[in-house]
């Protein structure tokens, strides 16, 4: 049986972030393969992107990426193959 990766329970003390916590926990319970297990990683990269903060936008979007740098070599190689001008590349 698969074990869920998201271990943080309900934390009202986190304020608005508890809503994000609940969504991530729901995703993980519904699909144990949806989230990576980052517990063995010694270097965790966290990235984010935001959209829709301008006055004409009807919606806002927030995107987050959590990755174990030692286990995402293929992704780093693919980014490098795109060339310069596509964000910062971590070496």
C-alpha positions in Angstrom: 0.0 0.0 0.0 1.3 3.4 -0.9 1.9 6.0 1.9 0.9 9.6 1.4 3.7 12.1 1.1 1.9 15.1 2.6 2.1 14.7 6.4 1.0 18.1 7.7 -2.5 17.9 9.3 -5.0 20.7 9.9 -3.1 23.8 11.1 -5.4 26.8 11.7 -2.5 28.7 13.1 -1.0 28.9 9.6 -3.9 31.3 8.6 -4.4 31.4 4.8 -1.6 28.9 4.2 -3.8 26.3 6.0 -6.1 26.5 3.0 -3.2 25.6 0.6 -2.2 22.9 3.1 -5.7 21.4 2.9 -5.7 21.4 -0.9 -2.4 19.7 -1.1 -3.4 17.1 1.5 -6.6 16.4 -0.5 -4.6 16.0 -3.7 -2.2 13.6 -2.0 -5.0 11.5 -0.4 -6.8 11.3 -3.7 -3.7 10.3 -5.7 -0.6 9.1 -3.7 1.5 9.5 -6.9 0.6 13.2 -7.3 3.3 14.5 -4.9 7.0 13.5 -4.9 8.6 12.1 -1.7 11.2 14.8 -0.8 12.2 13.4 2.5 15.5 11.8 1.2 16.6 15.0 -0.6 19.5 17.0 0.8 18.8 20.0 -1.5 15.2 21.0 -2.2 14.5 23.6 -4.8 11.3 25.6 -4.4 10.0 27.8 -7.3 6.9 29.8 -7.7 5.1 31.8 -10.3 2.1 34.2 -10.0 -0.3 35.6 -12.6 -3.3 37.8 -12.7 -2.4 40.6 -10.2 -3.3 43.3 -12.7 -6.5 45.3 -12.6 -8.1 43.8 -15.7 -7.6 40.2 -14.7 -10.6 38.2 -13.6 -8.5 35.5 -12.0 -5.3 35.0 -10.1 -3.1 31.9 -10.4 -0.3 30.7 -8.2 2.1 27.9 -9.2 4.6 26.1 -7.0 7.3 23.6 -7.7 9.1 21.5 -5.1 12.0 19.4 -6.4 14.9 17.3 -5.0 17.8 18.6 -7.1 19.6 15.4 -6.9 16.7 13.5 -8.5 15.8 15.9 -11.4 18.8 15.7 -13.6 16.7 15.1 -16.8 14.7 18.2 -16.1 17.9 20.3 -15.6 19.4 19.0 -18.8 16.2 19.8 -20.7 16.2 23.4 -19.4 19.8 23.8 -20.5 19.0 22.6 -24.0 16.6 25.5 -24.4 19.4 28.0 -24.3 19.7 31.3 -22.5 16.9 33.7 -21.8 14.6 31.1 -20.2 15.1 31.9 -16.5 18.0 31.1 -14.3 19.6 27.6 -14.5 20.8 26.2 -11.2 24.1 24.3 -11.4 
